[in-house]
Amino acid sequence: MHIEKKHILSWLELCAKTYQENQEFLTDLDRDIGDADHGLNMNRGFKKVAETLPKVAEQNIATILKNTGMTLLSSVGGASGPLYGTLFIRMSAAVGTREQLTFEELIDALKSGVDGVVSRGKAELGDKTMCDVWLPVLQSIKASLAQGQSPDHLLSEMVELAEHNAVATIEMQAKKGRASYLGERSVGHQDPGATSSLLMIKALQQAIAGN
């Protein structure tokens, strides 16, 4: 399986659709432990991304990803803009001039993006952030790739792991961001950033599988 530009464009369009549909859900999660704006921010940011796609649709994958990152940086408030913006900008740098990607190269690019998020946000596993979805998912998928699992299986595995790890944040105490101010009161609530990352991974699976 090769990941082509059409898959990346579809992914971003699906992200925009997903965040529009789930704006209230994400906002409700953020209302419990944050500023009640995560859903609004993600919807606004990816709506802007979708609006810019026709202008870059003929460019290469790296340019499309960089445009996504820069758009999110300029249009999304709070921590989400810098963190998700960094994810896509670092992905762009990892892709380079490739016109298509193997599944392994896509995972490597995502890993570079998440490494950038970790560096920028200083988050670790267990801090109740988006990293509690991305880090274990990518670690597990890298191991499964080494065992020769098929991309279709790996995509389904990514979604299952993301769902499990997003729910696992409910029992965590937040150590980063506004939620950390609540201390033990942050326990019992699912992290909105982990949840928006789950939705992003679901959109990726749908885009590549053609669903």
N, CA, C and O of each residue as an XYZ file, in Angstrom:
844
protein
N       0.833     -1.205      0.000
C       0.000      0.000      0.000
C       0.869      1.258      0.000
O       1.832      1.368      0.760
N       0.507      2.197     -0.868
C       1.192      3.487     -0.876
C       0.200      4.581     -0.481
O      -0.963      4.572     -0.884
N       0.698      5.513      0.314
C      -0.093      6.670      0.712
C       0.203      7.790     -0.278
O       1.342      8.241     -0.401
N      -0.824      8.229     -0.972
C      -0.649      9.251     -1.992
C      -1.283     10.565     -1.548
O      -1.943     10.648     -0.512
N      -1.063     11.574     -2.358
C      -1.587     12.901     -2.039
C      -3.093     12.873     -1.829
O      -3.606     13.563     -0.948
N      -3.804     12.091     -2.619
C      -5.266     12.039     -2.492
C      -5.680     11.542     -1.110
O      -6.707     11.968     -0.581
N      -4.889     10.644     -0.522
C      -5.202     10.145      0.816
C      -5.012     11.240      1.870
O      -5.807     11.359      2.803
N      -3.965     12.026      1.712
C      -3.693     13.113      2.666
C      -4.782     14.177      2.571
O      -5.265     14.668      3.592
N      -5.165     14.531      1.353
C      -6.238     15.513      1.173
C      -7.551     15.007      1.768
O      -8.275     15.754      2.425
N      -7.844     13.737      1.529
C      -9.058     13.147      2.086
C      -9.012     13.151      3.603
O     -10.018     13.431      4.254
N      -7.854     12.842      4.173
C      -7.686     12.856      5.629
C      -8.030     14.225      6.210
O      -8.779     14.330      7.181
N      -7.483     15.256      5.610
C      -7.702     16.610      6.129
C      -9.155     17.044      5.962
O      -9.716     17.707      6.834
N      -9.756     16.667      4.839
C     -11.176     16.986      4.639
C     -12.049     16.252      5.659
O     -13.011     16.815      6.183
N     -11.705     14.997      5.933
C     -12.449     14.227      6.924
C     -12.244     14.785      8.332
O     -13.166     14.768      9.148
N     -11.046     15.276      8.615
C     -10.804     15.924      9.908
C     -11.740     17.130     10.067
O     -12.356     17.316     11.116
N     -11.832     17.935      9.020
C     -12.704     19.108      9.086
C     -14.149     18.695      9.340
O     -14.833     19.300     10.165
N     -14.613     17.669      8.636
C     -15.986     17.172      8.809
C     -16.179     16.612     10.218
O     -17.199     16.864     10.860
N     -15.202     15.858     10.687
C     -15.280     15.215     12.002
C     -15.335     16.237     13.128
O     -16.118     16.098     14.067
N     -14.497     17.265     13.027
C     -14.477     18.260     14.102
C     -15.716     19.146     14.087
O     -16.142     19.646     15.128
N     -16.290     19.337     12.909
C     -17.565     20.053     12.856
C     -18.662     19.237     13.547
O     -19.456     19.767     14.324
N     -18.687     17.936     13.245
C     -19.712     17.065     13.817
C     -19.536     16.867     15.319
O     -20.513     16.653     16.037
N     -18.302     16.936     15.790
C     -17.999     16.642     17.190
C     -17.629     17.882     18.002
O     -17.067     17.774     19.092
N     -17.950     19.068     17.459
C     -17.597     20.296     18.178
C     -18.186     20.316     19.583
O     -17.471     20.584     20.549
N     -19.462     20.039     19.707
C     -20.106     20.104     21.018
C     -19.585     19.023     21.962
O     -19.415     19.268     23.156
N     -19.333     17.830     21.429
C     -18.793     16.735     22.237
C     -17.445     17.124     22.839
O     -17.221     16.944     24.036
N     -16.551     17.658     22.011
C     -15.228     18.062     22.505
C     -15.327     19.243     23.465
O     -14.590     19.322     24.447
N     -16.233     20.144     23.173
C     -16.424     21.299     24.054
C     -16.956     20.865     25.412
O     -16.540     21.398     26.441
N     -17.869     19.904     25.422
C     -18.388     19.392     26.694
C     -17.278     18.757     27.522
O     -17.211     18.955     28.735
N     -16.399     17.987     26.859
C     -15.270     17.394     27.579
C     -14.372     18.488     28.154
O     -13.898     18.391     29.286
N     -14.152     19.522     27.360
C     -13.264     20.605     27.789
C     -13.911     21.478     28.853
O     -13.212     22.120     29.637
N     -15.223     21.507     28.887
C     -15.926     22.284     29.901
C     -15.659     21.709     31.294
O     -15.626     22.445     32.281
N     -15.471     20.398     31.366
C     -15.251     19.744     32.652
C     -13.891     20.094     33.254
O     -13.774     20.248     34.470
N     -12.859     20.221     32.408
C     -11.510     20.386     32.963
C     -10.694     21.484     32.270
O      -9.502     21.628     32.540
N     -11.323     22.256     31.382
C     -10.558     23.263     30.657
C     -11.341     24.548     30.437
O     -12.093     24.988     31.307
N     -11.157     25.141     29.269
C     -11.763     26.429     28.949
C     -13.053     26.311     28.132
O     -13.627     27.322     27.727
N     -13.502     25.094     27.894
C     -14.727     24.864     27.106
C     -14.626     25.432     25.697
O     -15.610     25.930     25.150
N     -13.411     25.356     25.101
C     -13.253     25.894     23.751
C     -12.549     24.934     22.788
O     -12.283     25.295     21.642
N     -12.245     23.710     23.247
C     -11.462     22.805     22.387
C     -12.236     22.427     21.130
O     -11.676     22.416     20.034
N     -13.513     22.119     21.285
C     -14.304     21.771     20.108
C     -14.413     22.920     19.129
O     -14.278     22.740     17.919
N     -14.659     24.103     19.665
C     -14.749     25.298     18.825
C     -13.430     25.542     18.097
O     -13.419     25.833     16.901
N     -12.327     25.423     18.819
C     -11.015     25.675     18.226
C     -10.682     24.669     17.129
O     -10.204     25.052     16.061
N     -10.931     23.386     17.385
C     -10.609     22.365     16.385
C     -11.487     22.508     15.153
O     -11.013     22.345     14.029
N     -12.763     22.812     15.358
C     -13.663     23.017     14.229
C     -13.222     24.223     13.402
O     -13.142     24.154     12.176
N     -12.936     25.330     14.093
C     -12.514     26.536     13.378
C     -11.209     26.306     12.627
O     -11.074     26.707     11.471
N     -10.252     25.662     13.282
C      -8.948     25.445     12.663
C      -9.022     24.585     11.423
O      -8.430     24.920     10.397
N      -9.744     23.474     11.503
C      -9.780     22.577     10.350
C     -10.751     23.051      9.278
O     -10.638     22.650      8.120
N     -11.699     23.896      9.648
C     -12.508     24.552      8.619
C     -11.616     25.457      7.776
O     -11.744     25.503      6.553
N     -10.709     26.177      8.441
C      -9.749     27.021      7.716
C      -8.832     26.166      6.842
O      -8.528     26.525      5.705
N      -8.392     25.024      7.394
C      -7.543     24.123      6.611
C      -8.274     23.670      5.352
O      -7.717     23.710      4.255
N      -9.524     23.240      5.516
C     -10.302     22.770      4.364
C     -10.465     23.861      3.313
O     -10.446     23.589      2.113
N     -10.625     25.101      3.777
C     -10.781     26.222      2.841
C      -9.516     26.476      2.034
O      -9.588     26.964      0.906
N      -8.353     26.149      2.603
C      -7.089     26.391      1.904
C      -6.691     25.243      0.980
O      -5.818     25.417      0.130
N      -7.311     24.075      1.130
C      -6.869     22.903      0.372
C      -6.911     23.096     -1.143
O      -5.982     22.657     -1.821
N      -7.944     23.732     -1.710
C      -7.929     23.907     -3.165
C      -6.706     24.680     -3.674
O      -6.270     24.486     -4.808
N      -6.167     25.545     -2.838
C      -5.007     26.344     -3.252
C      -3.717     25.527     -3.277
O      -2.770     25.880     -3.980
N      -3.679     24.434     -2.509
C      -2.437     23.648     -2.426
C      -2.608     22.223     -2.944
O      -1.682     21.415     -2.865
N      -3.786     21.915     -3.470
C      -4.092     20.542     -3.871
C      -3.146     19.999     -4.939
O      -2.933     18.790     -5.029
N      -2.583     20.890     -5.742
C      -1.657     20.454     -6.796
C      -0.211     20.397     -6.312
O       0.673     19.968     -7.053
N       0.032     20.822     -5.087
C       1.390     20.793     -4.530
C       1.702     19.391     -3.995
O       0.847     18.505     -4.012
N       2.943     19.203     -3.520
C       3.303     17.883     -3.009
C       2.789     17.677     -1.583
O       2.264     18.597     -0.956
N       2.951     16.467     -1.096
C       2.424     16.105      0.217
C       3.001     16.992      1.311
O       2.277     17.451      2.194
N       4.304     17.230      1.247
C       4.958     18.034      2.283
C       4.370     19.439      2.338
O       4.150     19.976      3.423
N       4.118     20.034      1.190
C       3.554     21.388      1.143
C       2.152     21.409      1.725
O       1.791     22.342      2.442
N       1.357     20.388      1.424
C      -0.004     20.299      1.960
C       0.036     20.179      3.478
O      -0.741     20.833      4.174
N       0.937     19.348      3.992
C       1.048     19.179      5.445
C       1.555     20.454      6.118
O       1.069     20.834      7.183
N       2.530     21.111      5.495
C       3.059     22.349      6.074
C       1.984     23.432      6.080
O       1.839     24.164      7.059
N       1.233     23.531      4.988
C       0.137     24.500      4.931
C      -0.873     24.244      6.044
O      -1.384     25.182      6.655
N      -1.156     22.968      6.303
C      -2.077     22.605      7.382
C      -1.539     23.093      8.720
O      -2.262     23.715      9.498
N      -0.266     22.808      8.985
C       0.332     23.223     10.239
C       0.340     24.725     10.425
O       0.022     25.218     11.508
N       0.696     25.453      9.391
C       0.749     26.917      9.477
C      -0.649     27.503      9.652
O      -0.831     28.482     10.375
N      -1.631     26.902      8.990
C      -3.010     27.368      9.130
C      -3.507     27.162     10.551
O      -4.157     28.042     11.115
N      -3.207     26.010     11.133
C      -3.625     25.740     12.505
C      -2.925     26.684     13.483
O      -3.546     27.165     14.431
N      -1.653     26.949     13.261
C      -0.922     27.872     14.126
C      -1.558     29.254     14.131
O      -1.596     29.921     15.164
N      -2.053     29.679     12.985
C      -2.559     31.043     12.863
C      -4.043     31.179     13.203
O      -4.534     32.294     13.377
N      -4.762     30.063     13.299
C      -6.215     30.177     13.435
C      -6.794     29.490     14.668
O      -7.976     29.661     14.964
N      -5.986     28.715     15.392
C      -6.494     27.976     16.545
C      -5.909     28.556     17.825
O      -4.696     28.722     17.954
N      -6.792     28.859     18.765
C      -6.364     29.426     20.031
C      -5.933     28.361     21.027
O      -6.003     27.165     20.745
N      -5.490     28.806     22.185
C      -5.088     27.904     23.253
C      -3.862     27.097     22.891
O      -3.054     27.509     22.059
N      -3.730     25.939     23.523
C      -2.577     25.074     23.259
C      -2.747     24.271     21.978
O      -1.759     23.803     21.413
N      -3.980     24.100     21.510
C      -4.244     23.216     20.379
C      -3.541     23.681     19.100
O      -2.984     22.864     18.367
N      -3.565     24.971     18.834
C      -2.942     25.488     17.617
C      -1.462     25.183     17.545
O      -1.017     24.565     16.578
N      -0.673     25.597     18.541
C       0.756     25.291     18.519
C       1.065     23.797     18.483
O       1.994     23.374     17.795
N       0.298     22.997     19.215
C       0.610     21.570     19.287
C       0.240     20.837     18.000
O       1.065     20.112     17.445
N      -0.977     21.016     17.525
C      -1.361     20.352     16.273
C      -0.632     20.985     15.083
O      -0.300     20.295     14.118
N      -0.388     22.278     15.152
C       0.401     22.909     14.096
C       1.784     22.305     14.004
O       2.274     22.027     12.909
N       2.419     22.101     15.151
C       3.750     21.482     15.196
C       3.705     20.064     14.643
O       4.615     19.647     13.926
N       2.654     19.325     14.972
C       2.514     17.955     14.469
C       2.617     17.919     12.949
O       3.375     17.125     12.391
N       1.854     18.781     12.282
C       1.824     18.746     10.811
C       3.083     19.350     10.189
O       3.533     18.888      9.140
N       3.649     20.359     10.811
C       4.873     20.955     10.273
C       6.035     19.975     10.363
O       6.831     19.863      9.430
N       6.133     19.269     11.478
C       7.188     18.263     11.626
C       6.957     17.084     10.680
O       7.911     16.522     10.144
N       5.699     16.711     10.477
C       5.395     15.675      9.490
C       5.868     16.093      8.107
O       6.456     15.299      7.372
N       5.609     17.336      7.764
C       6.021     17.862      6.464
C       7.524     17.732      6.265
O       7.985     17.303      5.207
N       8.280     18.103      7.287
C       9.738     18.029      7.190
C      10.204     16.584      7.018
O      11.165     16.322      6.295
N       9.527     15.651      7.678
C       9.911     14.244      7.588
C       9.590     13.658      6.214
O      10.317     12.797      5.718
N       8.507     14.123      5.605
C       8.111     13.615      4.279
C       9.073     14.086      3.198
O       9.394     13.334      2.278
N       9.530     15.320      3.305
C      10.468     15.846      2.319
C       9.852     15.934      0.933
O       8.733     16.420      0.773
N      10.590     15.459     -0.073
C      10.146     15.610     -1.464
C       9.404     14.378     -1.990
O       9.106     14.308     -3.182
N       9.107     13.419     -1.135
C       8.440     12.199     -1.594
C       7.064     12.518     -2.182
O       6.304     13.316     -1.633
N       6.769     11.879     -3.299
C       5.461     12.055     -3.937
C       4.434     11.046     -3.427
O       3.229     11.245     -3.581
N       4.915      9.972     -2.823
C       4.051      9.000     -2.173
C       4.831      8.351     -1.037
O       6.061      8.385     -1.014
N       4.101      7.761     -0.096
C       4.728      7.209      1.095
C       4.339      5.749      1.256
O       3.214      5.361      0.942
N       5.263      4.950      1.742
C       4.876      3.633      2.220
C       4.150      3.835      3.549
O       4.217      4.912      4.142
N       3.456      2.795      4.010
C       2.785      2.917      5.293
C       3.807      3.168      6.401
O       3.553      3.948      7.319
N       4.939      2.518      6.316
C       5.984      2.712      7.329
C       6.494      4.151      7.326
O       6.745      4.722      8.388
N       6.647      4.741      6.140
C       7.080      6.139      6.060
C       6.038      7.090      6.637
O       6.386      8.107      7.236
N       4.761      6.760      6.457
C       3.705      7.566      7.068
C       3.807      7.516      8.594
O       3.713      8.547      9.260
N       3.999      6.323      9.141
C       4.125      6.179     10.587
C       5.363      6.908     11.094
O       5.331      7.523     12.159
N       6.447      6.841     10.338
C       7.666      7.568     10.721
C       7.415      9.080     10.725
O       7.905      9.795     11.599
N       6.655      9.554      9.746
C       6.342     10.985      9.693
C       5.464     11.387     10.873
O       5.675     12.438     11.478
N       4.481     10.553     11.200
C       3.644     10.825     12.373
C       4.494     10.838     13.642
O       4.293     11.670     14.527
N       5.437      9.916     13.719
C       6.319      9.865     14.895
C       7.137     11.149     15.000
O       7.311     11.681     16.096
N       7.634     11.646     13.888
C       8.373     12.917     13.899
C       7.471     14.048     14.365
O       7.890     14.914     15.132
N       6.210     14.034     13.888
C       5.266     15.049     14.306
C       4.989     15.009     15.789
O       4.961     16.046     16.452
N       4.782     13.812     16.311
C       4.485     13.663     17.737
C       5.710     13.996     18.586
O       5.575     14.559     19.672
N       6.893     13.656     18.103
C       8.117     14.056     18.814
C       8.167     15.578     18.958
O       8.594     16.101     19.986
N       7.723     16.278     17.911
C       7.671     17.736     17.971
C       6.667     18.227     18.990
O       6.912     19.210     19.689
N       5.524     17.539     19.079
C       4.502     17.886     20.075
C       5.049     17.696     21.483
O       4.860     18.551     22.349
N       5.725     16.575     21.712
C       6.302     16.291     23.026
C       7.332     17.349     23.393
O       7.366     17.830     24.526
N       8.173     17.709     22.426
C       9.202     18.713     22.675
C       8.590     20.064     23.000
O       9.072     20.777     23.881
N       7.533     20.413     22.291
C       6.907     21.723     22.501
C       6.085     21.762     23.782
O       6.125     22.747     24.518
N       5.345     20.700     24.049
C       4.443     20.695     25.193
C       5.045     20.135     26.467
O       4.471     20.277     27.547
N       6.226     19.485     26.338
C       6.914     18.894     27.501
C       6.043     17.869     28.218
O       6.151     17.712     29.434
N       5.187     17.174     27.486
C       4.284     16.191     28.093
C       4.921     14.805     28.070
O       5.695     14.470     27.174
N       4.575     14.020     29.072
C       5.008     12.639     29.159
C       3.788     11.734     29.251
O       2.675     12.194     29.505
N       4.011     10.448     29.043
C       2.929      9.490     29.221
C       2.359      9.610     30.626
O       3.102      9.694     31.604
N       1.038      9.618     30.717
C       0.390      9.705     32.011
C       0.058     11.108     32.458
O      -0.511     11.302     33.533
N       0.414     12.113     31.628
C       0.129     13.508     31.992
C      -1.289     13.939     31.624
O      -1.680     15.072     31.906
N      -2.063     13.053     31.001
C      -3.446     13.338     30.590
C      -3.471     14.388     29.480
O      -4.048     15.464     29.636
N      -2.833     14.051     28.356
C      -2.791     14.933     27.191
C      -2.989     14.105     25.925
O      -3.178     12.890     25.990
N      -2.943     14.772     24.779
C      -3.011     14.092     23.493
C      -1.899     13.058     23.323
O      -2.050     12.091     22.576
N      -0.783     13.267     24.020
C       0.343     12.336     23.913
C       0.004     10.963     24.480
O       0.636      9.970     24.119
N      -0.994     10.898     25.367
C      -1.396      9.610     25.924
C      -2.146      8.760     24.912
O      -2.378      7.575     25.153
N      -2.523      9.337     23.798
C      -3.033      8.569     22.665
C      -1.916      8.294     21.674
O      -1.675      7.142     21.313
N      -1.239      9.335     21.235
C      -0.266      9.189     20.152
C       0.924      8.304     20.503
O       1.307      7.449     19.704
N       1.509      8.486     21.665
C       2.740      7.763     21.984
C       2.539      6.243     22.036
O       3.284      5.519     21.376
N       1.565      5.735     22.793
C       1.393      4.279     22.797
C       0.908      3.713     21.469
O       1.273      2.597     21.100
N       0.095      4.468     20.754
C      -0.373      3.998     19.447
C       0.808      3.813     18.495
O       0.939      2.763     17.867
N       1.649      4.809     18.389
C       2.769      4.728     17.449
C       3.796      3.680     17.882
O       4.378      2.995     17.041
N       4.015      3.558     19.171
C       4.948      2.536     19.657
C       4.452      1.139     19.295
O       5.223      0.296     18.837
N       3.176      0.907     19.503
C       2.601     -0.405     19.205
C       2.602     -0.688     17.704
O       2.900     -1.803     17.277
N       2.266      0.329     16.907
C       2.212      0.126     15.457
C       3.604     -0.130     14.889
O       3.754     -0.937     13.972
N       4.609      0.536     15.413
C       5.986      0.267     14.969
C       6.352     -1.190     15.228
O       6.992     -1.832     14.395
N       5.946     -1.709     16.383
C       6.232     -3.101     16.715
C       5.474     -4.047     15.781
O       6.019     -5.059     15.340
N       4.223     -3.715     15.485
C       3.418     -4.557     14.589
C       3.955     -4.513     13.165
O       3.914     -5.519     12.456
N       4.457     -3.361     12.741
C       5.078     -3.254     11.413
C       6.260     -4.205     11.292
O       6.451     -4.852     10.262
N       7.044     -4.279     12.350
C       8.222     -5.153     12.344
C       7.833     -6.621     12.237
O       8.630     -7.455     11.808
N       6.585     -6.932     12.636
C       6.095     -8.306     12.558
C       5.426     -8.601     11.220
O       4.954     -9.715     10.992
N       5.383     -7.597     10.326
C       4.854     -7.813      8.987
C       3.351     -7.740      8.861
O       2.783     -8.280      7.911
N       2.681     -7.070      9.820
C       1.227     -6.935      9.739
C       0.836     -6.063      8.542
O       1.588     -5.172      8.147
N      -0.334     -6.322      7.970
C      -0.789     -5.577      6.800
C      -1.246     -4.175      7.202
O      -1.691     -3.971      8.331
N      -1.139     -3.201      6.283
C      -1.591     -1.841      6.587
C      -3.057     -1.774      7.014
O      -3.393     -1.014      7.922
N      -3.936     -2.551      6.378
C      -5.349     -2.528      6.760
C      -5.519     -2.953      8.219
O      -6.275     -2.340      8.972
N      -4.808     -4.004      8.601
C      -4.861     -4.458      9.998
C      -4.299     -3.391     10.925
O      -4.855     -3.132     11.993
N      -3.201     -2.775     10.519
C      -2.551     -1.775     11.353
C      -3.425     -0.540     11.552
O      -3.454      0.038     12.639
N      -4.135     -0.140     10.503
C      -5.033      1.014     10.627
C      -6.153      0.739     11.623
O      -6.500      1.593     12.439
N      -6.712     -0.466     11.543
C      -7.750     -0.838     12.508
C      -7.177     -0.911     13.918
O      -7.828     -0.512     14.883
N      -5.961     -1.421     14.030
C      -5.296     -1.495     15.330
C      -5.056     -0.099     15.898
O      -5.205      0.121     17.100
N      -4.685      0.842     15.032
C      -4.452      2.207     15.490
C      -5.714      2.800     16.113
O      -5.658      3.434     17.167
N      -6.856      2.587     15.450
C      -8.120      3.125     15.967
C      -8.480      2.467     17.294
O      -8.880      3.151     18.236
N      -8.344      1.157     17.373
C      -8.677      0.444     18.609
C      -7.801      0.923     19.768
O      -8.292      1.160     20.872
N      -6.506      1.060     19.507
C      -5.587      1.523     20.546
C      -5.888      2.962     20.954
O      -5.840      3.312     22.133
N      -6.199      3.785     19.960
C      -6.511      5.187     20.256
C      -7.764      5.288     21.116
O      -7.809      6.083     22.055
N      -8.773      4.495     20.807
C     -10.005      4.498     21.607
C      -9.712      4.073     23.049
O     -10.178      4.700     24.000
N      -8.939      3.006     23.192
C      -8.588      2.515     24.528
C      -7.819      3.566     25.321
O      -8.110      3.805     26.493
N      -6.843      4.185     24.682
C      -5.980      5.121     25.400
C      -6.663      6.456     25.671
O      -6.343      7.119     26.658
N      -7.596      6.862     24.815
C      -8.368      8.072     25.107
C      -9.233      7.859     26.349
O      -9.302      8.727     27.219
N      -9.891      6.706     26.427
C     -10.714      6.395     27.597
C      -9.852      6.263     28.850
O     -10.286      6.615     29.947
N      -8.629      5.757     28.684
C      -7.729      5.574     29.827
C      -7.367      6.896     30.500
O      -6.974      6.908     31.667
N      -7.495      8.010     29.775
C      -7.169      9.309     30.394
C      -8.177      9.695     31.471
O      -7.907     10.587     32.275
N      -9.330      9.037     31.499
C     -10.345      9.364     32.509
C      -9.774      9.201     33.915
O     -10.051     10.012     34.799
N      -8.989      8.167     34.119
C      -8.480      7.877     35.456
C      -7.169      8.598     35.774
O      -6.610      8.420     36.856
N      -6.683      9.402     34.844
C      -5.423     10.115     35.066
C      -5.660     11.469     35.717
O      -6.717     12.078     35.554
N      -4.661     11.925     36.452
C      -4.666     13.295     36.975
C      -3.862     14.175     36.028
O      -2.724     13.854     35.685
N      -4.458     15.278     35.611
C      -3.804     16.156     34.640
C      -2.570     16.829     35.239
O      -2.590     17.312     36.371
N      -1.498     16.846     34.449
C      -0.257     17.462     34.893
C       0.205     18.578     33.955
O       1.255     19.185     34.167
N      -0.588     18.838     32.918
C      -0.248     19.886     31.959
C      -1.486     20.731     31.672
O      -2.616     20.254     31.771
N      -1.258     21.973     31.320
C      -2.335     22.841     30.878
C      -3.274     23.264     31.991
O      -3.007     23.068     33.176
N      -4.375     23.848     31.569
C      -5.343     24.374     32.530
C      -5.919     23.270     33.426
O      -6.216     23.500     34.598
N      -6.068     22.085     32.862
C      -6.632     20.982     33.639
C      -5.781     20.657     34.864
O      -6.296     20.172     35.872
N      -4.475     20.925     34.774
C      -3.587     20.599     35.896
C      -3.909     21.428     37.137
O      -3.585     21.028     38.255
N      -4.554     22.596     36.940
C      -4.908     23.436     38.082
C      -5.942     22.759     38.992
O      -6.075     23.107     40.165
N      -6.667     21.795     38.433
C      -7.713     21.123     39.199
C      -7.160     20.048     40.124
O      -7.852     19.589     41.033
N      -5.917     19.648     39.892
C      -5.336     18.603     40.721
C      -6.141     17.317     40.638
O      -6.449     16.843     39.545
N      -6.485     16.747     41.801
C      -7.209     15.474     41.828
C      -8.608     15.582     41.224
O      -9.185     14.573     40.818
N      -9.153     16.784     41.160
C     -10.489     16.958     40.580
C     -10.501     16.725     39.069
O     -11.571     16.609     38.470
N      -9.315     16.656     38.445
C      -9.267     16.354     37.015
C      -9.472     14.866     36.732
O      -9.744     14.475     35.597
N      -9.340     14.041     37.773
C      -9.589     12.605     37.621
C     -11.088     12.384     37.421
O     -11.915     13.029     38.066
N     -11.424     11.458     36.513
C     -12.828     11.164     36.247
C     -13.359     11.816     34.994
O     -14.542     11.694     34.678
N     -12.482     12.518     34.269
C     -12.886     13.207     33.041
C     -11.952     12.812     31.894
O     -10.734     12.769     32.064
N     -12.529     12.525     30.735
C     -11.726     12.173     29.564
C     -11.067     13.418     28.984
O     -11.702     14.464     28.847
N      -9.796     13.294     28.649
C      -9.055     14.458     28.154
C      -9.522     14.851     26.751
O      -9.567     13.999     25.864
N      -9.868     16.108     26.533
C     -10.345     16.533     25.209
C      -9.271     16.439     24.129
O      -9.580     16.092     22.989
N      -8.015     16.741     24.464
C      -6.948     16.647     23.464
C      -6.695     15.214     23.027
O      -6.464     14.944     21.848
N      -6.741     14.296     23.990
C      -6.608     12.879     23.646
C      -7.765     12.448     22.751
O      -7.592     11.628     21.849
N      -8.943     13.007     23.006
C     -10.127     12.640     22.232
C     -10.067     13.212     20.817
O     -10.448     12.534     19.862
N      -9.597     14.443     20.673
C      -9.472     14.995     19.313
C      -8.391     14.250     18.527
O      -8.475     14.148     17.303
N      -7.375     13.729     19.225
C      -6.363     12.910     18.551
C      -6.954     11.582     18.099
O      -6.644     11.102     17.009
N      -7.805     10.987     18.934
C      -8.525      9.776     18.531
C      -9.335     10.039     17.265
O      -9.304      9.234     16.334
N     -10.053     11.150     17.222
C     -10.857     11.474     16.043
C      -9.982     11.672     14.812
O     -10.384     11.315     13.704
N      -8.805     12.231     14.989
C      -7.869     12.427     13.879
C      -7.370     11.089     13.342
O      -7.221     10.919     12.132
N      -7.115     10.150     14.234
C      -6.658      8.822     13.824
C      -7.785      8.063     13.120
O      -7.537      7.358     12.142
N      -9.005      8.200     13.603
C     -10.149      7.589     12.920
C     -10.295      8.140     11.506
O     -10.559      7.388     10.568
N     -10.125      9.450     11.353
C     -10.223     10.072     10.030
C      -9.128      9.557      9.101
O      -9.366      9.345      7.913
N      -7.938      9.359      9.640
C      -6.833      8.814      8.843
C      -7.168      7.422      8.344
O      -6.955      7.109      7.172
N      -7.689      6.588      9.225
C      -8.062      5.222      8.846
C      -9.113      5.256      7.738
O      -9.019      4.502      6.770
N     -10.107      6.124      7.877
C     -11.167      6.206      6.872
C     -10.636      6.707      5.538
O     -11.041      6.226      4.480
N      -9.728      7.675      5.593
C      -9.187      8.249      4.361
C      -8.370      7.222      3.574
O      -8.478      7.143      2.350
N      -7.566      6.447      4.271
C      -6.712      5.492      3.586
C      -7.496      4.263      3.146
O      -7.254      3.709      2.074
N      -8.445      3.842      3.993
C      -9.259      2.672      3.651
C     -10.313      2.996      2.599
O     -10.895      2.097      1.991
N     -10.556      4.305      2.389
C     -11.525      4.715      1.377
C     -12.956      4.598      1.824
O     -13.868      4.449      1.010
N     -13.155      4.669      3.163
C     -14.527      4.568      3.701
C     -15.174      5.953      3.773
O     -16.323      6.076      4.197
